[in-house]
Amino acid sequence: MGIQSAMYSGVSGLNTNSQAMSVIGNNLANTNTLGFKGSRTIFSDVLSSNVNGSGGMSQVGRGVGLSIIDPIFNQGTFETTSSGTDVAIEGSGFFVLKEPDDNTAYYTRAGSFRFDENGYLVNPEGLRVQGKLFDLINNNNELLPYDPTDIRVANVGLVSANPTSEMTFVTNLNANTPVIDTATYPAIDPTVRQSYSYAASTEVFDSLGQSHLLTVYWRMTDQINNTWEAAYGVDNGTTVTSLPDMHFTNIGQSPTYPDPFTATTGTISWGNGAADSVITIKLDCTQYASSSSVIGTAQNGYTAGELTNVAINNDGVVVASYSNGRQINVAQLILAKFQNPGGLQQAGANRFLATNDVGIIRVGLPGPELGRLFTNALEQSNVDMGQEFVNMIATQRGFQANSKIITTVDDMLNELINLKR
């Protein structure tokens, strides 16, 4: 083996350290890139040459080569943001993206999402975020049993109204209320205050989203047996419809406690073109020696509303909020996890492609296995600038040392040539 082989060893050192410096430069250039994962270079020695000597066979190295550029997928720090569609992952999962009309899946840790002009949730390059859709037809907050697909908030106009079908009064009726003289006042009459003991109203809605007032009237008719009559009326009308009598035990509770008194109204015609309604009225009442008062009311109807905001919560659920107070779960983000994330291939713009080297791909909803989500947050680059500068110094020294090998061999060759003089 001639002296020139040492020069080629030096050249190999220059090449590998140059490549290492390129990796360090790329890491530092992406210090502020969202979700960026830094890399490191792994060197390996080149196959040695055999040399015969007096002591037997020996080996001499022939330089160095680049073994692999190894990505580092440790967690980056979080930055708090003001956008409700910014999401960060704590764990090893990746968001899944797809281009329109292309089934190729891309993976990213950068969760800076937004909605495009067509209502799709996309990343800054326009790739659509993938998730599982909720059943918006039955509106039961259950995910559809289908494969993940593009997330879209299609209803950017008015959300349709929902007629009230159930309402609840949580009320205390004063046990010391005077008994109504049923001979003088044989029935509850909204126009005669002496005909009832207490009344309370709540807002309900018809199929057009029109607001109406439903009022329930109570009156004590038998203090010994704790009996109350009840009736309801709508829109401050002069007629009411009777409800079943209410009875209380000697401790002021319903005999069926904790179940409320439940009754169904007759058919209510609103007279404005809306569909007729039948409402289940639940009277969750007690009879204690305290003033009659409504503790709470609830009903399941609402008027039409305009879309006011779309945000992602910490479960990865895309929630659309409307001006009528309605919140609709549209979809839930999915995450992907790889058996060997080092097998991912960089595709630019904070994206990765899965190769055969990634092994098993696990795709599912956010959780302890795939990763937890944090909204109003973005994951920063995991590049450690201090470590990169130390690596830069070491790489620079390695490059200098290999350049000295070449200049030294050159001096030795000059000495060899000068022997003939």
RODO-2510 file (C-alpha; in nm, 4 decimals, decimal comma):
residues 421
     n   res          X          Y          Z
     1     m     0,0000     0,0000     0,0000
     2     g     0,1554     0,3256    -0,1144
     3     i     0,1831     0,6556     0,0598
     4     q    -0,0894     0,8000    -0,1590
     5     s    -0,3513     0,5875     0,0222
     6     a    -0,3115     0,8167     0,3237
     7     m    -0,4094     1,1075     0,0987
     8     y    -0,7303     0,9292     0,0000
     9     s    -0,8028     0,8669     0,3670
    10     g    -0,7742     1,2403     0,4223
    11     v    -1,0066     1,3058     0,1275
    12     s    -1,2667     1,0716     0,2769
    13     g    -1,2400     1,2644     0,6024
    14     l    -1,2940     1,5929     0,4209
    15     n    -1,6029     1,4556     0,2437
    16     t    -1,7687     1,3092     0,5527
    17     n    -1,7006     1,6144     0,7686
    18     s    -1,8380     1,8359     0,4901
    19     q    -2,1555     1,6284     0,4907
    20     a    -2,1711     1,6516     0,8687
    21     m    -2,1377     2,0289     0,8467
    22     s    -2,4284     2,0339     0,5990
    23     v    -2,6456     1,8485     0,8509
    24     i    -2,5442     2,0880     1,1296
    25     g    -2,6160     2,3853     0,9049
    26     n    -2,9589     2,2450     0,8184
    27     n    -3,0362     2,1943     1,1874
    28     l    -2,9390     2,5496     1,2755
    29     a    -3,1258     2,6921     0,9763
    30     n    -3,4442     2,5254     1,1057
    31     t    -3,4070     2,6348     1,4665
    32     n    -3,7372     2,8248     1,4406
    33     t    -3,9190     2,5826     1,2098
    34     l    -4,2386     2,4463     1,3664
    35     g    -4,2261     2,0766     1,4454
    36     f    -3,8795     2,0375     1,2904
    37     k    -3,6812     1,7326     1,3970
    38     g    -3,3043     1,7648     1,3877
    39     s    -3,0620     1,5042     1,2541
    40     r    -2,7169     1,3772     1,3362
    41     t    -2,4478     1,2126     1,1242
    42     i    -2,3071     0,8717     1,2083
    43     f    -1,9610     0,7943     1,0682
    44     s    -1,8094     0,4506     1,0111
    45     d    -1,4619     0,3420     0,9158
    46     v    -1,3955     0,2153     0,5625
    47     l    -1,2932    -0,1452     0,5066
    48     s    -0,9252    -0,1878     0,5963
    49     s    -0,6449    -0,3091     0,3713
    50     n    -0,4342    -0,6062     0,4639
    51     v    -0,0607    -0,5467     0,5123
    52     n     0,1967    -0,8245     0,5424
    53     g     0,4695    -0,7597     0,7941
    54     s     0,7325    -0,9517     0,9825
    55     g     0,4861    -1,0045     1,2627
    56     g     0,2211    -1,1419     1,0289
    57     m    -0,0899    -1,0020     0,8691
    58     s    -0,2050    -0,6565     0,9788
    59     q    -0,4756    -0,4160     0,8737
    60     v    -0,4628    -0,0470     0,7903
    61     g    -0,7746     0,1656     0,7710
    62     r    -0,8668     0,3378     0,4443
    63     g    -1,0523     0,6369     0,5812
    64     v    -1,4031     0,7183     0,6948
    65     g    -1,7490     0,7095     0,5385
    66     l    -2,0937     0,8397     0,6206
    67     s    -2,2960     0,5552     0,7676
    68     i    -2,6333     0,7264     0,8108
    69     i    -2,7970     1,0605     0,8755
    70     d    -3,0057     0,9748     1,1773
    71     p    -3,3216     1,1830     1,2535
    72     i    -3,3859     1,2705     1,6177
    73     f    -3,7539     1,2605     1,7181
    74     n    -3,7383     1,3770     2,0781
    75     q    -4,0070     1,6202     2,1999
    76     g    -3,9786     1,9897     2,1165
    77     t    -4,0929     2,2678     2,3485
    78     f    -4,4380     2,4281     2,3164
    79     e    -4,5200     2,7841     2,2165
    80     t    -4,8516     2,9315     2,3321
    81     t    -5,0574     3,0935     2,0540
    82     s    -5,3886     3,2762     2,0203
    83     s    -5,5295     3,0579     1,7412
    84     g    -5,7915     2,7985     1,8332
    85     t    -5,6812     2,5771     1,5440
    86     d    -5,3165     2,5520     1,6528
    87     v    -5,2440     2,2097     1,8023
    88     a    -4,9322     2,0531     1,9528
    89     i    -4,8663     1,6847     2,0223
    90     e    -4,7151     1,5580     2,3453
    91     g    -4,5944     1,2095     2,2635
    92     s    -4,4749     1,0198     1,9577
    93     g    -4,7723     1,0662     1,7259
    94     f    -4,7963     1,2579     1,3973
    95     f    -5,0817     1,4446     1,2311
    96     v    -5,2002     1,2916     0,9029
    97     l    -5,2324     1,5094     0,5908
    98     k    -5,3469     1,4425     0,2351
    99     e    -5,3535     1,6458    -0,0824
   100     p    -5,6919     1,6941    -0,2554
   101     d    -5,7726     1,3977    -0,4846
   102     d    -5,4571     1,2154    -0,3734
   103     n    -5,4586     0,9269    -0,1287
   104     t    -5,0905     0,9624    -0,0370
   105     a    -5,0587     1,0181     0,3366
   106     y    -4,8126     1,2719     0,4714
   107     y    -4,7187     1,3011     0,8378
   108     t    -4,6218     1,6090     1,0335
   109     r    -4,5655     1,7392     1,3840
   110     a    -4,6427     2,0984     1,2833
   111     g    -5,0003     2,1694     1,3938
   112     s    -5,0458     2,5208     1,2529
   113     f    -5,3839     2,4561     1,0894
   114     r    -5,6497     2,6844     0,9429
   115     f    -5,9636     2,6639     0,7289
   116     d    -5,9511     2,7323     0,3555
   117     e    -6,2150     2,8999     0,1404
   118     n    -6,4028     2,5699     0,1018
   119     g    -6,4208     2,4984     0,4732
   120     y    -6,1457     2,2332     0,4827
   121     l    -5,9002     2,2196     0,7720
   122     v    -5,5572     2,2531     0,6074
   123     n    -5,1939     2,3189     0,6861
   124     p    -5,0150     2,6295     0,5461
   125     e    -4,9361     2,4425     0,2215
   126     g    -5,3012     2,3512     0,1656
   127     l    -5,2867     1,9815     0,2554
   128     r    -5,6044     1,8630     0,4267
   129     v    -5,5960     1,7388     0,7840
   130     q    -5,7417     1,3921     0,8330
   131     g    -5,9892     1,2903     1,1027
   132     k    -6,2983     1,0899     1,1841
   133     l    -6,6344     1,2591     1,1305
   134     f    -6,9201     1,2868     1,3782
   135     d    -7,2731     1,1790     1,2913
   136     l    -7,4223     1,5199     1,2122
   137     i    -7,7480     1,3727     1,0807
   138     n    -7,8519     1,2133     1,4088
   139     n    -7,6536     1,4729     1,6060
   140     n    -7,5702     1,2181     1,8761
   141     n    -7,2036     1,3160     1,9298
   142     e    -7,0914     0,9740     1,8066
   143     l    -6,8189     0,9166     1,5487
   144     l    -6,9177     0,7540     1,2221
   145     p    -6,7717     0,4024     1,1736
   146     y    -6,5848     0,5004     0,8568
   147     d    -6,2230     0,5525     0,7605
   148     p    -6,0634     0,8903     0,8378
   149     t    -6,1201     1,1582     0,5751
   150     d    -6,0809     1,5308     0,5110
   151     i    -6,2108     1,7509     0,7939
   152     r    -6,4559     2,0108     0,6693
   153     v    -6,6949     2,2567     0,8298
   154     a    -6,9487     2,2762     0,5497
   155     n    -7,2231     2,4742     0,7215
   156     v    -7,0802     2,8239     0,7199
   157     g    -7,4259     2,9861     0,7011
   158     l    -7,7164     2,9385     0,9389
   159     v    -7,7515     2,6221     1,1431
   160     s    -8,1131     2,5085     1,1361
   161     a    -8,3420     2,5567     1,4328
   162     n    -8,4438     2,2723     1,6625
   163     p    -8,7945     2,2662     1,8138
   164     t    -8,8220     2,2091     2,1866
   165     s    -8,9289     1,8540     2,2655
   166     e    -8,8330     1,8405     2,6334
   167     m    -8,8113     2,0931     2,9141
   168     t    -8,7427     2,0764     3,2864
   169     f    -8,8339     2,2998     3,5805
   170     v    -8,6297     2,2569     3,9005
   171     t    -8,8583     2,4268     4,1510
   172     n    -8,9379     2,4468     4,5197
   173     l    -9,3021     2,4976     4,6142
   174     n    -9,3489     2,6620     4,9542
   175     a    -9,5023     2,4162     5,2017
   176     n    -9,6592     2,7121     5,3878
   177     t    -9,8524     2,8300     5,0850
   178     p   -10,2197     2,8967     5,1656
   179     v   -10,4675     2,6522     5,0175
   180     i   -10,6598     2,7846     4,7158
   181     d   -11,0367     2,7783     4,7597
   182     t   -11,1352     2,5496     4,4702
   183     a   -11,5030     2,6301     4,5214
   184     t   -11,4375     2,9952     4,4438
   185     y   -11,1694     2,9223     4,1874
   186     p   -11,2540     2,5819     4,0349
   187     a   -10,9663     2,5962     3,7822
   188     i   -10,6389     2,7760     3,7236
   189     d   -10,7037     3,0949     3,5308
   190     p   -10,3959     3,2946     3,4150
   191     t   -10,6028     3,6129     3,4212
   192     v   -10,7034     3,5654     3,7865
   193     r   -10,4024     3,5810     4,0181
   194     q   -10,5996     3,4370     4,3134
   195     s   -10,6617     3,1131     4,1207
   196     y   -10,3033     2,9894     4,1460
   197     s   -10,0225     2,9954     4,4024
   198     y    -9,7128     3,0260     4,1882
   199     a    -9,6122     3,0467     3,8219
   200     a    -9,2849     3,0217     3,6327
   201     s    -9,1996     3,0621     3,2641
   202     t    -8,9267     2,9483     3,0272
   203     e    -8,8434     3,0097     2,6626
   204     v    -8,9171     2,7335     2,4108
   205     f    -8,8782     2,7186     2,0316
   206     d    -9,0889     2,5954     1,7417
   207     s    -8,9639     2,4271     1,4218
   208     l    -8,8937     2,7660     1,2616
   209     g    -8,6791     2,8749     1,5534
   210     q    -8,9384     3,1226     1,6737
   211     s    -8,9231     3,1865     2,0465
   212     h    -9,2317     3,1244     2,2639
   213     l    -9,3047     3,1431     2,6356
   214     l    -9,4292     2,8332     2,8161
   215     t    -9,5634     2,8999     3,1644
   216     v    -9,6415     2,6416     3,4333
   217     y    -9,8912     2,7317     3,7080
   218     w    -9,9154     2,5611     4,0460
   219     r   -10,1684     2,5881     4,3271
   220     m   -10,1976     2,4075     4,6594
   221     t   -10,5333     2,2376     4,6971
   222     d   -10,4760     2,0057     4,9959
   223     q   -10,2194     2,0989     5,2609
   224     i   -10,2848     1,7871     5,4689
   225     n   -10,2048     1,5513     5,1823
   226     n    -9,9501     1,7872     5,0220
   227     t   -10,1396     1,8025     4,6949
   228     w   -10,0813     2,0583     4,4200
   229     e   -10,2621     2,1100     4,0937
   230     a   -10,0620     2,2173     3,7884
   231     a   -10,1325     2,3467     3,4415
   232     y    -9,9421     2,5035     3,1541
   233     g   -10,0076     2,7770     2,9005
   234     v    -9,8160     2,9245     2,6088
   235     d    -9,7436     3,2812     2,5027
   236     n    -9,9339     3,4339     2,7949
   237     g   -10,2609     3,2983     2,6622
   238     t   -10,5816     3,3146     2,8627
   239     t   -10,6348     2,9376     2,8571
   240     v   -10,4288     2,6631     3,0160
   241     t   -10,4112     2,2869     2,9935
   242     s   -10,4134     2,0822     3,3115
   243     l   -10,1229     1,8614     3,4131
   244     p   -10,1506     1,5638     3,6545
   245     d   -10,1756     1,6535     4,0242
   246     m    -9,8515     1,6578     4,2189
   247     h    -9,8198     1,4897     4,5594
   248     f    -9,5362     1,5196     4,8099
   249     t    -9,4304     1,3100     5,1066
   250     n    -9,4092     1,4440     5,4619
   251     i    -9,0433     1,5304     5,3994
   252     g    -9,1241     1,7473     5,0968
   253     q    -9,0216     1,5119     4,8205
   254     s    -9,1927     1,3368     4,5350
   255     p    -9,3007     0,9789     4,6133
   256     t    -9,0846     0,8774     4,3164
   257     y    -8,7826     1,0867     4,4285
   258     p    -8,5359     1,1499     4,2681
   259     d    -8,7390     1,1019     3,9482
   260     p    -8,9319     1,4194     3,8552
   261     f    -9,3019     1,4479     3,7795
   262     t    -9,3259     1,3936     3,4039
   263     a    -9,6131     1,4804     3,1732
   264     t    -9,6601     1,5343     2,8028
   265     t    -9,8393     1,8337     2,6615
   266     g   -10,1119     1,8006     2,4101
   267     t   -10,0493     1,9109     2,0543
   268     i    -9,9448     2,2771     2,0574
   269     s   -10,0300     2,4759     1,7430
   270     w    -9,8177     2,7876     1,7218
   271     g   -10,0214     2,9569     1,4500
   272     n    -9,7224     3,0941     1,2580
   273     g    -9,6644     2,8253     0,9976
   274     a    -9,4382     2,6168     1,2225
   275     a    -9,5042     2,2485     1,2770
   276     d    -9,7169     2,1520     1,5763
   277     s    -9,5222     2,0555     1,8880
   278     v    -9,5560     1,8033     2,1673
   279     i    -9,3332     1,8801     2,4659
   280     t    -9,2401     1,6548     2,7549
   281     i    -9,2542     1,8612     3,0738
   282     k    -9,0454     1,7424     3,3681
   283     l    -9,1292     1,9060     3,6995
   284     d    -8,8375     1,8350     3,9312
   285     c    -9,0096     1,9853     4,2353
   286     t    -8,9772     1,9769     4,6104
   287     q    -9,2095     2,1093     4,8811
   288     y    -9,0028     2,2588     5,1594
   289     a    -9,0908     2,5398     5,3986
   290     s    -8,9079     2,7958     5,1871
   291     s    -9,0287     3,0521     4,9381
   292     s    -9,1467     2,9210     4,6041
   293     s    -8,8748     2,9714     4,3470
   294     v    -8,7344     2,8290     4,0267
   295     i    -8,3864     2,6905     4,0922
   296     g    -8,3181     2,6090     3,7313
   297     t    -8,4722     2,5429     3,3912
   298     a    -8,3557     2,3545     3,0842
   299     q    -8,4933     2,2832     2,7402
   300     n    -8,3458     2,1246     2,4275
   301     g    -8,4668     2,3661     2,1585
   302     y    -8,2818     2,6493     1,9915
   303     t    -8,3272     2,9069     1,7201
   304     a    -8,1309     2,9273     1,3953
   305     g    -7,7778     3,0578     1,4400
   306     e    -7,4794     3,1842     1,2425
   307     l    -7,1352     3,0285     1,2586
   308     t    -6,9214     3,2417     1,4904
   309     n    -6,6114     3,0332     1,5611
   310     v    -6,4405     2,7018     1,4918
   311     a    -6,1771     2,5679     1,7295
   312     i    -6,0071     2,2432     1,8264
   313     n    -6,0258     2,1222     2,1858
   314     n    -5,7706     1,9142     2,3774
   315     d    -5,9358     1,5903     2,2623
   316     g    -5,8686     1,6898     1,9023
   317     v    -6,2393     1,7550     1,8388
   318     v    -6,3213     2,0277     1,5874
   319     v    -6,6051     2,2259     1,7472
   320     a    -6,8209     2,4721     1,5504
   321     s    -6,9866     2,7414     1,7631
   322     y    -7,2972     2,9303     1,6531
   323     s    -7,4611     3,2546     1,7606
   324     n    -7,7541     3,0688     1,9202
   325     g    -7,5195     2,9083     2,1715
   326     r    -7,5151     2,5801     1,9848
   327     q    -7,1853     2,3901     1,9671
   328     i    -7,1521     2,1073     1,7165
   329     n    -6,8751     1,8467     1,7158
   330     v    -6,7701     1,8187     1,3511
   331     a    -6,4751     1,5788     1,3521
   332     q    -6,1884     1,4470     1,5631
   333     l    -5,8255     1,4567     1,4535
   334     i    -5,6404     1,1287     1,4141
   335     l    -5,2757     1,0594     1,4910
   336     a    -5,0296     0,8090     1,3458
   337     k    -4,7498     0,6316     1,5303
   338     f    -4,4651     0,4329     1,3760
   339     q    -4,2795     0,1302     1,5017
   340     n    -3,9601     0,2834     1,3596
   341     p    -3,9963     0,6600     1,3055
   342     g    -3,6365     0,6664     1,1834
   343     g    -3,7656     0,5084     0,8630
   344     l    -3,9648     0,8193     0,7720
   345     q    -3,8530     1,0057     0,4616
   346     q    -3,8486     1,3843     0,4638
   347     a    -4,0830     1,5359     0,2049
   348     g    -4,0207     1,9051     0,2745
   349     a    -4,2534     2,1649     0,4298
   350     n    -4,2442     1,9902     0,7699
   351     r    -4,3775     1,6663     0,6175
   352     f    -4,2682     1,3050     0,6170
   353     l    -4,3533     1,0060     0,3975
   354     a    -4,3721     0,6525     0,5336
   355     t    -4,1322     0,4008     0,3768
   356     n    -4,1190     0,0253     0,4264
   357     d    -3,8649     0,0834     0,7019
   358     v    -4,1165     0,2419     0,9410
   359     g    -4,2687    -0,0978     1,0242
   360     i    -4,6186    -0,1113     1,1679
   361     i    -4,8220     0,2104     1,1443
   362     r    -5,0764     0,2605     1,4215
   363     v    -5,3518     0,5122     1,3367
   364     g    -5,6172     0,6203     1,5858
   365     l    -5,7583     0,8903     1,8070
   366     p    -5,5431     1,0985     2,0448
   367     g    -5,4725     0,9364     2,3801
   368     p    -5,1994     0,7958     2,6028
   369     e    -5,0675     0,5659     2,3286
   370     l    -5,0562     0,7937     2,0253
   371     g    -5,0107     1,1254     2,2030
   372     r    -5,1997     1,3953     2,3894
   373     l    -5,3048     1,7179     2,2200
   374     f    -5,2756     2,0756     2,3433
   375     t    -5,4684     2,3506     2,1694
   376     n    -5,3546     2,7118     2,1342
   377     a    -5,0026     2,5710     2,1210
   378     l    -4,7391     2,4764     1,8623
   379     e    -4,4388     2,2478     1,8949
   380     q    -4,1080     2,4191     1,8273
   381     s    -3,7987     2,2708     1,6675
   382     n    -3,6132     2,0230     1,8862
   383     v    -3,2721     2,1565     1,7735
   384     d    -3,0397     2,2337     2,0658
   385     m    -2,8324     2,5286     1,9465
   386     g    -2,5649     2,4801     2,2101
   387     q    -2,5137     2,1177     2,1116
   388     e    -2,5068     2,2089     1,7430
   389     f    -2,2336     2,4684     1,7954
   390     v    -2,0253     2,2153     1,9879
   391     n    -2,0753     1,9683     1,7018
   392     m    -1,9766     2,2417     1,4575
   393     i    -1,6466     2,3002     1,6391
   394     a    -1,5708     1,9280     1,6475
   395     t    -1,6564     1,8912     1,2789
   396     q    -1,4431     2,1908     1,1868
   397     r    -1,1472     2,0436     1,3759
   398     g    -1,1995     1,7099     1,2042
   399     f    -1,2018     1,8815     0,8649
   400     q    -0,8811     2,0712     0,9520
   401     a    -0,7099     1,7526     1,0693
   402     n    -0,7959     1,5718     0,7457
   403     s    -0,6767     1,8654     0,5384
   404     k    -0,3438     1,8435     0,7273
   405     i    -0,3200     1,4777     0,6245
   406     i    -0,3371     1,5814     0,2588
   407     t    -0,0822     1,8627     0,2911
   408     t     0,1516     1,6413     0,4912
   409     v     0,1322     1,3601     0,2336
   410     d     0,1976     1,6202    -0,0333
   411     d     0,5144     1,7268     0,1508
   412     m     0,6198     1,3638     0,1784
   413     l     0,5688     1,3119    -0,1953
   414     n     0,7788     1,6198    -0,2645
   415     e     1,0590     1,4729    -0,0511
   416     l     1,0267     1,1474    -0,2429
   417     i     1,0529     1,3227    -0,5791
   418     n     1,3549     1,5203    -0,4600
   419     l     1,5464     1,1970    -0,3953
   420     k     1,6492     1,1794    -0,7639
   421     r     1,8340     1,5104    -0,7497
***
